[in-house]
Amino acid sequence: MLFQKKIEPRCAYCQRGTELDEEKILCAKRGVVDRAGHCRAFRYDPLKRVPPPPPSLDLGSLKDEDFTL
């Protein structure tokens, strides 16, 4: 599920925040803040959020018998 209804607020994907570097966000309300921080003025911007990568498939543990009927 990509879009959950209950997103944990973070300045990293807030509409009011602009990324300065890998650790800091420039907030329109609070100034320079940490990426993991949040405040009451949080507004979710889904375009700023990067979903976690999907799990990789381990083909080494599979055998030919796993693919036969």
N, CA, C, O and CB atoms as a CASP TS submission, in Angstrom:
PFRMAT TS
TARGET T0000
AUTHOR 0000-0000-0000
METHOD Language model
MODEL 1
PARENT N/A
ATOM      1  N   MET     1       0.846  -1.175   0.000  1.00  0.00           N
ATOM      2  CA  MET     1       0.000   0.000   0.000  1.00  0.00           C
ATOM      3  C   MET     1       0.894   1.240   0.000  1.00  0.00           C
ATOM      4  O   MET     1       1.632   1.466   0.958  1.00  0.00           O
ATOM      5  CB  MET     1      -0.964  -0.003   1.223  1.00  0.00           C
ATOM      6  N   LEU     2       0.837   2.029  -1.041  1.00  0.00           N
ATOM      7  CA  LEU     2       1.690   3.212  -1.143  1.00  0.00           C
ATOM      8  C   LEU     2       1.174   4.384  -0.322  1.00  0.00           C
ATOM      9  O   LEU     2       1.954   5.070   0.338  1.00  0.00           O
ATOM     10  CB  LEU     2       1.817   3.628  -2.584  1.00  0.00           C
ATOM     11  N   PHE     3      -0.130   4.618  -0.358  1.00  0.00           N
ATOM     12  CA  PHE     3      -0.701   5.785   0.307  1.00  0.00           C
ATOM     13  C   PHE     3      -1.532   5.346   1.492  1.00  0.00           C
ATOM     14  O   PHE     3      -2.649   4.854   1.329  1.00  0.00           O
ATOM     15  CB  PHE     3      -1.552   6.613  -0.668  1.00  0.00           C
ATOM     16  N   GLN     4      -0.998   5.520   2.667  1.00  0.00           N
ATOM     17  CA  GLN     4      -1.716   5.177   3.880  1.00  0.00           C
ATOM     18  C   GLN     4      -2.439   6.412   4.398  1.00  0.00           C
ATOM     19  O   GLN     4      -2.014   7.539   4.145  1.00  0.00           O
ATOM     20  CB  GLN     4      -0.756   4.610   4.950  1.00  0.00           C
ATOM     21  N   LYS     5      -3.531   6.198   5.121  1.00  0.00           N
ATOM     22  CA  LYS     5      -4.281   7.326   5.651  1.00  0.00           C
ATOM     23  C   LYS     5      -3.574   7.960   6.840  1.00  0.00           C
ATOM     24  O   LYS     5      -3.681   9.167   7.054  1.00  0.00           O
ATOM     25  CB  LYS     5      -5.675   6.886   6.051  1.00  0.00           C
ATOM     26  N   LYS     6      -2.856   7.158   7.611  1.00  0.00           N
ATOM     27  CA  LYS     6      -2.166   7.681   8.786  1.00  0.00           C
ATOM     28  C   LYS     6      -0.668   7.701   8.508  1.00  0.00           C
ATOM     29  O   LYS     6       0.032   6.720   8.760  1.00  0.00           O
ATOM     30  CB  LYS     6      -2.487   6.830  10.052  1.00  0.00           C
ATOM     31  N   ILE     7      -0.186   8.815   7.993  1.00  0.00           N
ATOM     32  CA  ILE     7       1.232   9.004   7.702  1.00  0.00           C
ATOM     33  C   ILE     7       1.876   9.677   8.913  1.00  0.00           C
ATOM     34  O   ILE     7       1.360  10.672   9.424  1.00  0.00           O
ATOM     35  CB  ILE     7       1.442   9.858   6.396  1.00  0.00           C
ATOM     36  N   GLU     8       2.994   9.137   9.366  1.00  0.00           N
ATOM     37  CA  GLU     8       3.701   9.773  10.470  1.00  0.00           C
ATOM     38  C   GLU     8       4.296  11.091   9.977  1.00  0.00           C
ATOM     39  O   GLU     8       5.065  11.086   9.015  1.00  0.00           O
ATOM     40  CB  GLU     8       4.811   8.836  11.042  1.00  0.00           C
ATOM     41  N   PRO     9       3.964  12.213  10.604  1.00  0.00           N
ATOM     42  CA  PRO     9       4.444  13.501  10.102  1.00  0.00           C
ATOM     43  C   PRO     9       5.961  13.644  10.206  1.00  0.00           C
ATOM     44  O   PRO     9       6.553  13.328  11.238  1.00  0.00           O
ATOM     45  CB  PRO     9       3.778  14.627  10.859  1.00  0.00           C
ATOM     46  N   ARG    10       6.573  14.114   9.146  1.00  0.00           N
ATOM     47  CA  ARG    10       8.007  14.401   9.091  1.00  0.00           C
ATOM     48  C   ARG    10       8.206  15.632   8.215  1.00  0.00           C
ATOM     49  O   ARG    10       7.518  15.807   7.209  1.00  0.00           O
ATOM     50  CB  ARG    10       8.820  13.172   8.537  1.00  0.00           C
ATOM     51  N   CYS    11       9.136  16.469   8.598  1.00  0.00           N
ATOM     52  CA  CYS    11       9.434  17.674   7.819  1.00  0.00           C
ATOM     53  C   CYS    11       9.964  17.326   6.433  1.00  0.00           C
ATOM     54  O   CYS    11       9.872  18.147   5.520  1.00  0.00           O
ATOM     55  CB  CYS    11      10.449  18.545   8.558  1.00  0.00           C
ATOM     56  N   ALA    12      10.511  16.135   6.256  1.00  0.00           N
ATOM     57  CA  ALA    12      11.083  15.728   4.973  1.00  0.00           C
ATOM     58  C   ALA    12      10.035  15.701   3.867  1.00  0.00           C
ATOM     59  O   ALA    12      10.374  15.939   2.708  1.00  0.00           O
ATOM     60  CB  ALA    12      11.732  14.360   5.099  1.00  0.00           C
ATOM     61  N   TYR    13       8.772  15.418   4.186  1.00  0.00           N
ATOM     62  CA  TYR    13       7.732  15.399   3.169  1.00  0.00           C
ATOM     63  C   TYR    13       6.536  16.273   3.551  1.00  0.00           C
ATOM     64  O   TYR    13       5.380  15.870   3.422  1.00  0.00           O
ATOM     65  CB  TYR    13       7.275  13.976   2.926  1.00  0.00           C
ATOM     66  N   CYS    14       6.843  17.456   4.016  1.00  0.00           N
ATOM     67  CA  CYS    14       5.833  18.475   4.332  1.00  0.00           C
ATOM     68  C   CYS    14       5.783  19.494   3.191  1.00  0.00           C
ATOM     69  O   CYS    14       6.811  19.807   2.591  1.00  0.00           O
ATOM     70  CB  CYS    14       6.152  19.184   5.699  1.00  0.00           C
ATOM     71  N   GLN    15       4.602  20.005   2.898  1.00  0.00           N
ATOM     72  CA  GLN    15       4.451  21.014   1.839  1.00  0.00           C
ATOM     73  C   GLN    15       5.225  22.286   2.162  1.00  0.00           C
ATOM     74  O   GLN    15       5.711  22.964   1.257  1.00  0.00           O
ATOM     75  CB  GLN    15       2.974  21.349   1.629  1.00  0.00           C
ATOM     76  N   ARG    16       5.338  22.607   3.421  1.00  0.00           N
ATOM     77  CA  ARG    16       5.978  23.863   3.824  1.00  0.00           C
ATOM     78  C   ARG    16       7.499  23.779   3.869  1.00  0.00           C
ATOM     79  O   ARG    16       8.160  24.798   4.069  1.00  0.00           O
ATOM     80  CB  ARG    16       5.466  24.282   5.172  1.00  0.00           C
ATOM     81  N   GLY    17       8.071  22.584   3.687  1.00  0.00           N
ATOM     82  CA  GLY    17       9.512  22.404   3.806  1.00  0.00           C
ATOM     83  C   GLY    17      10.217  22.357   2.473  1.00  0.00           C
ATOM     84  O   GLY    17       9.673  21.874   1.480  1.00  0.00           O
ATOM     85  N   THR    18      11.459  22.873   2.463  1.00  0.00           N
ATOM     86  CA  THR    18      12.333  22.817   1.299  1.00  0.00           C
ATOM     87  C   THR    18      13.655  22.217   1.749  1.00  0.00           C
ATOM     88  O   THR    18      14.228  22.655   2.746  1.00  0.00           O
ATOM     89  CB  THR    18      12.536  24.236   0.656  1.00  0.00           C
ATOM     90  N   GLU    19      14.140  21.224   1.025  1.00  0.00           N
ATOM     91  CA  GLU    19      15.351  20.525   1.428  1.00  0.00           C
ATOM     92  C   GLU    19      16.577  21.411   1.230  1.00  0.00           C
ATOM     93  O   GLU    19      16.796  21.957   0.149  1.00  0.00           O
ATOM     94  CB  GLU    19      15.503  19.223   0.639  1.00  0.00           C
ATOM     95  N   LEU    20      17.374  21.545   2.294  1.00  0.00           N
ATOM     96  CA  LEU    20      18.638  22.289   2.218  1.00  0.00           C
ATOM     97  C   LEU    20      19.796  21.341   1.918  1.00  0.00           C
ATOM     98  O   LEU    20      20.587  21.584   1.006  1.00  0.00           O
ATOM     99  CB  LEU    20      18.902  23.053   3.539  1.00  0.00           C
ATOM    100  N   ASP    21      19.887  20.274   2.682  1.00  0.00           N
ATOM    101  CA  ASP    21      20.877  19.227   2.453  1.00  0.00           C
ATOM    102  C   ASP    21      20.283  17.913   2.942  1.00  0.00           C
ATOM    103  O   ASP    21      19.074  17.828   3.158  1.00  0.00           O
ATOM    104  CB  ASP    21      22.235  19.545   3.179  1.00  0.00           C
ATOM    105  N   GLU    22      21.114  16.887   3.119  1.00  0.00           N
ATOM    106  CA  GLU    22      20.609  15.572   3.497  1.00  0.00           C
ATOM    107  C   GLU    22      20.051  15.527   4.911  1.00  0.00           C
ATOM    108  O   GLU    22      19.312  14.600   5.245  1.00  0.00           O
ATOM    109  CB  GLU    22      21.697  14.555   3.361  1.00  0.00           C
ATOM    110  N   GLU    23      20.380  16.495   5.746  1.00  0.00           N
ATOM    111  CA  GLU    23      19.955  16.458   7.144  1.00  0.00           C
ATOM    112  C   GLU    23      19.015  17.589   7.533  1.00  0.00           C
ATOM    113  O   GLU    23      18.304  17.458   8.529  1.00  0.00           O
ATOM    114  CB  GLU    23      21.151  16.495   8.028  1.00  0.00           C
ATOM    115  N   LYS    24      18.980  18.679   6.804  1.00  0.00           N
ATOM    116  CA  LYS    24      18.221  19.858   7.214  1.00  0.00           C
ATOM    117  C   LYS    24      17.144  20.239   6.204  1.00  0.00           C
ATOM    118  O   LYS    24      17.304  20.040   4.999  1.00  0.00           O
ATOM    119  CB  LYS    24      19.156  21.025   7.421  1.00  0.00           C
ATOM    120  N   ILE    25      16.049  20.788   6.713  1.00  0.00           N
ATOM    121  CA  ILE    25      14.918  21.266   5.928  1.00  0.00           C
ATOM    122  C   ILE    25      14.661  22.722   6.308  1.00  0.00           C
ATOM    123  O   ILE    25      14.722  23.079   7.484  1.00  0.00           O
ATOM    124  CB  ILE    25      13.643  20.383   6.165  1.00  0.00           C
ATOM    125  N   LEU    26      14.377  23.555   5.322  1.00  0.00           N
ATOM    126  CA  LEU    26      13.998  24.941   5.574  1.00  0.00           C
ATOM    127  C   LEU    26      12.479  24.999   5.602  1.00  0.00           C
ATOM    128  O   LEU    26      11.822  24.817   4.577  1.00  0.00           O
ATOM    129  CB  LEU    26      14.590  25.913   4.488  1.00  0.00           C
ATOM    130  N   CYS    27      11.925  25.256   6.785  1.00  0.00           N
ATOM    131  CA  CYS    27      10.480  25.287   6.993  1.00  0.00           C
ATOM    132  C   CYS    27       9.987  26.730   6.909  1.00  0.00           C
ATOM    133  O   CYS    27      10.630  27.641   7.430  1.00  0.00           O
ATOM    134  CB  CYS    27      10.103  24.655   8.362  1.00  0.00           C
ATOM    135  N   ALA    28       8.852  26.933   6.258  1.00  0.00           N
ATOM    136  CA  ALA    28       8.269  28.271   6.147  1.00  0.00           C
ATOM    137  C   ALA    28       7.778  28.777   7.501  1.00  0.00           C
ATOM    138  O   ALA    28       7.695  29.988   7.710  1.00  0.00           O
ATOM    139  CB  ALA    28       7.114  28.266   5.140  1.00  0.00           C
ATOM    140  N   LYS    29       7.455  27.881   8.413  1.00  0.00           N
ATOM    141  CA  LYS    29       6.943  28.261   9.739  1.00  0.00           C
ATOM    142  C   LYS    29       8.031  28.342  10.810  1.00  0.00           C
ATOM    143  O   LYS    29       8.019  29.251  11.640  1.00  0.00           O
ATOM    144  CB  LYS    29       5.890  27.273  10.178  1.00  0.00           C
ATOM    145  N   ARG    30       8.986  27.378  10.793  1.00  0.00           N
ATOM    146  CA  ARG    30       9.922  27.258  11.907  1.00  0.00           C
ATOM    147  C   ARG    30      11.382  27.500  11.555  1.00  0.00           C
ATOM    148  O   ARG    30      12.234  27.443  12.442  1.00  0.00           O
ATOM    149  CB  ARG    30       9.797  25.920  12.497  1.00  0.00           C
ATOM    150  N   GLY    31      11.700  27.766  10.301  1.00  0.00           N
ATOM    151  CA  GLY    31      13.089  27.994   9.909  1.00  0.00           C
ATOM    152  C   GLY    31      13.805  26.695   9.591  1.00  0.00           C
ATOM    153  O   GLY    31      13.197  25.775   9.044  1.00  0.00           O
ATOM    154  N   VAL    32      15.082  26.601   9.923  1.00  0.00           N
ATOM    155  CA  VAL    32      15.883  25.408   9.642  1.00  0.00           C
ATOM    156  C   VAL    32      15.597  24.364  10.718  1.00  0.00           C
ATOM    157  O   VAL    32      15.774  24.616  11.910  1.00  0.00           O
ATOM    158  CB  VAL    32      17.410  25.750   9.587  1.00  0.00           C
ATOM    159  N   VAL    33      15.149  23.177  10.271  1.00  0.00           N
ATOM    160  CA  VAL    33      14.788  22.096  11.191  1.00  0.00           C
ATOM    161  C   VAL    33      15.388  20.784  10.704  1.00  0.00           C
ATOM    162  O   VAL    33      15.893  20.696   9.585  1.00  0.00           O
ATOM    163  CB  VAL    33      13.248  21.972  11.324  1.00  0.00           C
ATOM    164  N   ASP    34      15.327  19.769  11.554  1.00  0.00           N
ATOM    165  CA  ASP    34      15.807  18.435  11.222  1.00  0.00           C
ATOM    166  C   ASP    34      14.784  17.726  10.330  1.00  0.00           C
ATOM    167  O   ASP    34      13.588  18.006  10.422  1.00  0.00           O
ATOM    168  CB  ASP    34      16.078  17.613  12.508  1.00  0.00           C
ATOM    169  N   ARG    35      15.244  16.810   9.467  1.00  0.00           N
ATOM    170  CA  ARG    35      14.340  16.085   8.553  1.00  0.00           C
ATOM    171  C   ARG    35      13.293  15.267   9.302  1.00  0.00           C
ATOM    172  O   ARG    35      12.160  15.138   8.837  1.00  0.00           O
ATOM    173  CB  ARG    35      15.145  15.163   7.640  1.00  0.00           C
ATOM    174  N   ALA    36      13.658  14.719  10.446  1.00  0.00           N
ATOM    175  CA  ALA    36      12.749  13.846  11.189  1.00  0.00           C
ATOM    176  C   ALA    36      11.780  14.620  12.073  1.00  0.00           C
ATOM    177  O   ALA    36      10.871  14.023  12.649  1.00  0.00           O
ATOM    178  CB  ALA    36      13.542  12.883  12.036  1.00  0.00           C
ATOM    179  N   GLY    37      11.950  15.918  12.192  1.00  0.00           N
ATOM    180  CA  GLY    37      11.077  16.713  13.038  1.00  0.00           C
ATOM    181  C   GLY    37       9.704  16.917  12.423  1.00  0.00           C
ATOM    182  O   GLY    37       9.466  16.568  11.266  1.00  0.00           O
ATOM    183  N   HIS    38       8.799  17.490  13.217  1.00  0.00           N
ATOM    184  CA  HIS    38       7.472  17.836  12.718  1.00  0.00           C
ATOM    185  C   HIS    38       6.846  18.866  13.649  1.00  0.00           C
ATOM    186  O   HIS    38       7.324  19.076  14.764  1.00  0.00           O
ATOM    187  CB  HIS    38       6.570  16.575  12.601  1.00  0.00           C
ATOM    188  N   CYS    39       5.786  19.499  13.191  1.00  0.00           N
ATOM    189  CA  CYS    39       5.073  20.479  14.013  1.00  0.00           C
ATOM    190  C   CYS    39       3.581  20.401  13.692  1.00  0.00           C
ATOM    191  O   CYS    39       3.164  19.588  12.866  1.00  0.00           O
ATOM    192  CB  CYS    39       5.619  21.925  13.768  1.00  0.00           C
ATOM    193  N   ARG    40       2.793  21.228  14.331  1.00  0.00           N
ATOM    194  CA  ARG    40       1.342  21.209  14.114  1.00  0.00           C
ATOM    195  C   ARG    40       0.965  21.713  12.729  1.00  0.00           C
ATOM    196  O   ARG    40      -0.139  21.434  12.261  1.00  0.00           O
ATOM    197  CB  ARG    40       0.643  22.049  15.171  1.00  0.00           C
ATOM    198  N   ALA    41       1.843  22.441  12.065  1.00  0.00           N
ATOM    199  CA  ALA    41       1.559  23.001  10.738  1.00  0.00           C
ATOM    200  C   ALA    41       1.870  22.011   9.613  1.00  0.00           C
ATOM    201  O   ALA    41       1.902  22.404   8.447  1.00  0.00           O
ATOM    202  CB  ALA    41       2.363  24.280  10.530  1.00  0.00           C
ATOM    203  N   PHE    42       2.100  20.733   9.939  1.00  0.00           N
ATOM    204  CA  PHE    42       2.452  19.721   8.943  1.00  0.00           C
ATOM    205  C   PHE    42       1.333  19.554   7.920  1.00  0.00           C
ATOM    206  O   PHE    42       0.166  19.385   8.275  1.00  0.00           O
ATOM    207  CB  PHE    42       2.751  18.376   9.625  1.00  0.00           C
ATOM    208  N   ARG    43       1.714  19.604   6.640  1.00  0.00           N
ATOM    209  CA  ARG    43       0.796  19.325   5.523  1.00  0.00           C
ATOM    210  C   ARG    43       1.498  18.331   4.613  1.00  0.00           C
ATOM    211  O   ARG    43       2.570  18.616   4.080  1.00  0.00           O
ATOM    212  CB  ARG    43       0.395  20.647   4.735  1.00  0.00           C
ATOM    213  N   TYR    44       0.892  17.165   4.437  1.00  0.00           N
ATOM    214  CA  TYR    44       1.511  16.069   3.690  1.00  0.00           C
ATOM    215  C   TYR    44       1.574  16.385   2.201  1.00  0.00           C
ATOM    216  O   TYR    44       0.579  16.793   1.603  1.00  0.00           O
ATOM    217  CB  TYR    44       0.741  14.766   3.918  1.00  0.00           C
ATOM    218  N   ASP    45       2.754  16.191   1.604  1.00  0.00           N
ATOM    219  CA  ASP    45       2.960  16.334   0.164  1.00  0.00           C
ATOM    220  C   ASP    45       3.426  14.973  -0.367  1.00  0.00           C
ATOM    221  O   ASP    45       4.588  14.614  -0.176  1.00  0.00           O
ATOM    222  CB  ASP    45       4.012  17.479  -0.166  1.00  0.00           C
ATOM    223  N   PRO    46       2.545  14.204  -1.030  1.00  0.00           N
ATOM    224  CA  PRO    46       2.922  12.853  -1.459  1.00  0.00           C
ATOM    225  C   PRO    46       4.035  12.829  -2.502  1.00  0.00           C
ATOM    226  O   PRO    46       4.682  11.796  -2.672  1.00  0.00           O
ATOM    227  CB  PRO    46       1.720  12.147  -2.009  1.00  0.00           C
ATOM    228  N   LEU    47       4.274  13.921  -3.196  1.00  0.00           N
ATOM    229  CA  LEU    47       5.333  13.942  -4.204  1.00  0.00           C
ATOM    230  C   LEU    47       6.727  14.037  -3.594  1.00  0.00           C
ATOM    231  O   LEU    47       7.711  13.732  -4.268  1.00  0.00           O
ATOM    232  CB  LEU    47       5.118  15.098  -5.148  1.00  0.00           C
ATOM    233  N   LYS    48       6.832  14.450  -2.347  1.00  0.00           N
ATOM    234  CA  LYS    48       8.129  14.552  -1.682  1.00  0.00           C
ATOM    235  C   LYS    48       8.524  13.255  -0.990  1.00  0.00           C
ATOM    236  O   LYS    48       9.695  13.068  -0.662  1.00  0.00           O
ATOM    237  CB  LYS    48       8.110  15.681  -0.674  1.00  0.00           C
ATOM    238  N   ARG    49       7.584  12.368  -0.766  1.00  0.00           N
ATOM    239  CA  ARG    49       7.876  11.155  -0.027  1.00  0.00           C
ATOM    240  C   ARG    49       8.375  10.070  -0.975  1.00  0.00           C
ATOM    241  O   ARG    49       7.754   9.800  -2.003  1.00  0.00           O
ATOM    242  CB  ARG    49       6.634  10.676   0.737  1.00  0.00           C
ATOM    243  N   VAL    50       9.488   9.458  -0.627  1.00  0.00           N
ATOM    244  CA  VAL    50      10.061   8.371  -1.422  1.00  0.00           C
ATOM    245  C   VAL    50       9.743   7.068  -0.694  1.00  0.00           C
ATOM    246  O   VAL    50      10.210   6.864   0.427  1.00  0.00           O
ATOM    247  CB  VAL    50      11.624   8.554  -1.631  1.00  0.00           C
ATOM    248  N   PRO    51       8.950   6.174  -1.313  1.00  0.00           N
ATOM    249  CA  PRO    51       8.613   4.919  -0.632  1.00  0.00           C
ATOM    250  C   PRO    51       9.839   4.021  -0.499  1.00  0.00           C
ATOM    251  O   PRO    51      10.779   4.129  -1.287  1.00  0.00           O
ATOM    252  CB  PRO    51       7.500   4.179  -1.390  1.00  0.00           C
ATOM    253  N   PRO    52       9.830   3.140   0.492  1.00  0.00           N
ATOM    254  CA  PRO    52      10.976   2.235   0.652  1.00  0.00           C
ATOM    255  C   PRO    52      11.070   1.293  -0.539  1.00  0.00           C
ATOM    256  O   PRO    52      10.050   0.967  -1.146  1.00  0.00           O
ATOM    257  CB  PRO    52      10.859   1.426   1.967  1.00  0.00           C
ATOM    258  N   PRO    53      12.269   0.852  -0.883  1.00  0.00           N
ATOM    259  CA  PRO    53      12.421  -0.062  -2.027  1.00  0.00           C
ATOM    260  C   PRO    53      11.760  -1.405  -1.727  1.00  0.00           C
ATOM    261  O   PRO    53      11.714  -1.825  -0.571  1.00  0.00           O
ATOM    262  CB  PRO    53      13.920  -0.270  -2.367  1.00  0.00           C
ATOM    263  N   PRO    54      11.246  -2.084  -2.757  1.00  0.00           N
ATOM    264  CA  PRO    54      10.632  -3.395  -2.525  1.00  0.00           C
ATOM    265  C   PRO    54      11.692  -4.423  -2.128  1.00  0.00           C
ATOM    266  O   PRO    54      12.859  -4.279  -2.492  1.00  0.00           O
ATOM    267  CB  PRO    54       9.874  -3.870  -3.786  1.00  0.00           C
ATOM    268  N   PRO    55      11.299  -5.444  -1.394  1.00  0.00           N
ATOM    269  CA  PRO    55      12.284  -6.452  -0.985  1.00  0.00           C
ATOM    270  C   PRO    55      12.830  -7.192  -2.199  1.00  0.00           C
ATOM    271  O   PRO    55      12.115  -7.415  -3.176  1.00  0.00           O
ATOM    272  CB  PRO    55      11.658  -7.452   0.006  1.00  0.00           C
ATOM    273  N   SER    56      14.091  -7.564  -2.128  1.00  0.00           N
ATOM    274  CA  SER    56      14.711  -8.272  -3.247  1.00  0.00           C
ATOM    275  C   SER    56      14.362  -9.759  -3.175  1.00  0.00           C
ATOM    276  O   SER    56      14.129 -10.300  -2.095  1.00  0.00           O
ATOM    277  CB  SER    56      16.250  -8.072  -3.239  1.00  0.00           C
ATOM    278  N   LEU    57      14.331 -10.399  -4.318  1.00  0.00           N
ATOM    279  CA  LEU    57      14.003 -11.811  -4.419  1.00  0.00           C
ATOM    280  C   LEU    57      15.279 -12.635  -4.343  1.00  0.00           C
ATOM    281  O   LEU    57      16.215 -12.422  -5.113  1.00  0.00           O
ATOM    282  CB  LEU    57      13.240 -12.105  -5.726  1.00  0.00           C
ATOM    283  N   ASP    58      15.308 -13.571  -3.416  1.00  0.00           N
ATOM    284  CA  ASP    58      16.476 -14.441  -3.245  1.00  0.00           C
ATOM    285  C   ASP    58      16.260 -15.694  -4.088  1.00  0.00           C
ATOM    286  O   ASP    58      15.551 -16.607  -3.666  1.00  0.00           O
ATOM    287  CB  ASP    58      16.704 -14.810  -1.730  1.00  0.00           C
ATOM    288  N   LEU    59      16.864 -15.747  -5.272  1.00  0.00           N
ATOM    289  CA  LEU    59      16.709 -16.881  -6.167  1.00  0.00           C
ATOM    290  C   LEU    59      17.637 -18.038  -5.821  1.00  0.00           C
ATOM    291  O   LEU    59      17.459 -19.146  -6.328  1.00  0.00           O
ATOM    292  CB  LEU    59      16.952 -16.446  -7.581  1.00  0.00           C
ATOM    293  N   GLY    60      18.609 -17.798  -4.976  1.00  0.00           N
ATOM    294  CA  GLY    60      19.561 -18.838  -4.623  1.00  0.00           C
ATOM    295  C   GLY    60      18.940 -19.962  -3.806  1.00  0.00           C
ATOM    296  O   GLY    60      19.424 -21.092  -3.859  1.00  0.00           O
ATOM    297  N   SER    61      17.890 -19.684  -3.057  1.00  0.00           N
ATOM    298  CA  SER    61      17.272 -20.700  -2.220  1.00  0.00           C
ATOM    299  C   SER    61      16.201 -21.515  -2.957  1.00  0.00           C
ATOM    300  O   SER    61      15.677 -22.476  -2.394  1.00  0.00           O
ATOM    301  CB  SER    61      16.666 -20.049  -1.006  1.00  0.00           C
ATOM    302  N   LEU    62      15.865 -21.155  -4.199  1.00  0.00           N
ATOM    303  CA  LEU    62      14.838 -21.862  -4.968  1.00  0.00           C
ATOM    304  C   LEU    62      15.453 -22.999  -5.771  1.00  0.00           C
ATOM    305  O   LEU    62      16.598 -22.918  -6.216  1.00  0.00           O
ATOM    306  CB  LEU    62      14.103 -20.892  -5.905  1.00  0.00           C
ATOM    307  N   LYS    63      14.671 -24.063  -5.947  1.00  0.00           N
ATOM    308  CA  LYS    63      15.123 -25.237  -6.714  1.00  0.00           C
ATOM    309  C   LYS    63      14.180 -25.449  -7.891  1.00  0.00           C
ATOM    310  O   LYS    63      13.111 -24.841  -7.958  1.00  0.00           O
ATOM    311  CB  LYS    63      15.178 -26.521  -5.813  1.00  0.00           C
ATOM    312  N   ASP    64      14.582 -26.313  -8.818  1.00  0.00           N
ATOM    313  CA  ASP    64      13.729 -26.614  -9.963  1.00  0.00           C
ATOM    314  C   ASP    64      12.411 -27.251  -9.537  1.00  0.00           C
ATOM    315  O   ASP    64      11.397 -27.066 -10.210  1.00  0.00           O
ATOM    316  CB  ASP    64      14.457 -27.533 -10.929  1.00  0.00           C
ATOM    317  N   GLU    65      12.406 -27.996  -8.436  1.00  0.00           N
ATOM    318  CA  GLU    65      11.181 -28.630  -7.960  1.00  0.00           C
ATOM    319  C   GLU    65      10.123 -27.607  -7.527  1.00  0.00           C
ATOM    320  O   GLU    65       8.930 -27.909  -7.525  1.00  0.00           O
ATOM    321  CB  GLU    65      11.500 -29.559  -6.801  1.00  0.00           C
ATOM    322  N   ASP    66      10.559 -26.411  -7.166  1.00  0.00           N
ATOM    323  CA  ASP    66       9.624 -25.366  -6.747  1.00  0.00           C
ATOM    324  C   ASP    66       8.770 -24.864  -7.903  1.00  0.00           C
ATOM    325  O   ASP    66       7.725 -24.251  -7.686  1.00  0.00           O
ATOM    326  CB  ASP    66      10.383 -24.205  -6.130  1.00  0.00           C
ATOM    327  N   PHE    67       9.211 -25.123  -9.131  1.00  0.00           N
ATOM    328  CA  PHE    67       8.509 -24.590 -10.306  1.00  0.00           C
ATOM    329  C   PHE    67       7.741 -25.673 -11.091  1.00  0.00           C
ATOM    330  O   PHE    67       7.236 -25.399 -12.180  1.00  0.00           O
ATOM    331  CB  PHE    67       9.510 -23.907 -11.230  1.00  0.00           C
ATOM    332  N   THR    68       7.653 -26.860 -10.563  1.00  0.00           N
ATOM    333  CA  THR    68       6.924 -27.914 -11.244  1.00  0.00           C
ATOM    334  C   THR    68       5.582 -28.143 -10.570  1.00  0.00           C
ATOM    335  O   THR    68       5.414 -27.913  -9.372  1.00  0.00           O
ATOM    336  CB  THR    68       7.740 -29.206 -11.268  1.00  0.00           C
ATOM    337  N   LEU    69       4.630 -28.604 -11.376  1.00  0.00           N
ATOM    338  CA  LEU    69       3.300 -28.904 -10.840  1.00  0.00           C
ATOM    339  C   LEU    69       3.118 -30.347 -10.510  1.00  0.00           C
ATOM    340  O   LEU    69       2.048 -30.745 -10.050  1.00  0.00           O
ATOM    341  CB  LEU    69       2.249 -28.492 -11.802  1.00  0.00           C
TER
END
